[in-house]
Amino acid sequence: MRRLHLAIILLLTAAILIFALQNLESVDIHFLWISAQMPLALLVVATYVVGMATGGSLWALIRRSIRGARLRR
């Protein structure tokens, strides 16, 4: 089972590296008054990380609300 996990991790790492190397062109980012230029691969990774953080926080908030509602009964 460890070898299967290792193989999956290696395949995902290779896919990520290939994606990053194929998407090195810079893109312009504009948000409110902020402008920046960054590689497309970095933008995708940053968007993924922000999504994980906000999604995890939202999930924790929902679980806490459900637990609080159960305790009040």
N, C-alpha and C positions, 0 to 999 in steps of 0.2 A: 504494500500500500504506500510505503514511503517513496518508492521509485515512481509510482504513478503521480503522486503529488509533486515530486521533483520534476518530472517530465512536463506536467501542466504548467508549473511555474516557469520553467525554461522556455516553453512555447509562448507563454504570455509575454515574458520579458523580450524575447526575440521579436514578437509582433509589435511591441511598444517601441523598440529601437528602430525597426524598419519604418514605422509610422513617423517617428521623430525625424529620421534622416530624410524622408521623402517630403516633409513639410517644413522646410527651413525658411521659406520665403516670409518676409515681414508683412504684417498686416497693420493697418491703422485702426486704433481703438479710440472711440470718442464716447465719454460718459460725462454728462452735465458739462462742466467747464474743463474737464481733464482730457487731455489727448496724449496718446502714447503710441509707440510703434514696437511691436514684438513679434517673434516668430510664431507662426500659426500653431505649431506643436505646443509651445509654452502656453498659449492662450487656451487651448483645449485642456491641458493639464490643470491650469489655474481654475477654469470653469468647473472641472470635475471635483477639485478639492473644495471649492466653495459650496458646490451642491451637496457633497458629503457632509460638510459641517452644518449647513442649514437643515438638511434632511434629518440628520441625527438629532439635532436640537429639537426639531418639530416632533419627531417620534417620541423623544423623552418627555416633552411637554404633554403630549396626548396620553402617554402611559401614566404620568403623575396625576393628571386630571381624572382618569378612570379610577385609579386607586383611591383618590380622595373622595370620589363619589360613592364608591363601595363602602368606605369606612364611615361615611355619614349616615348610612342606612340604619 
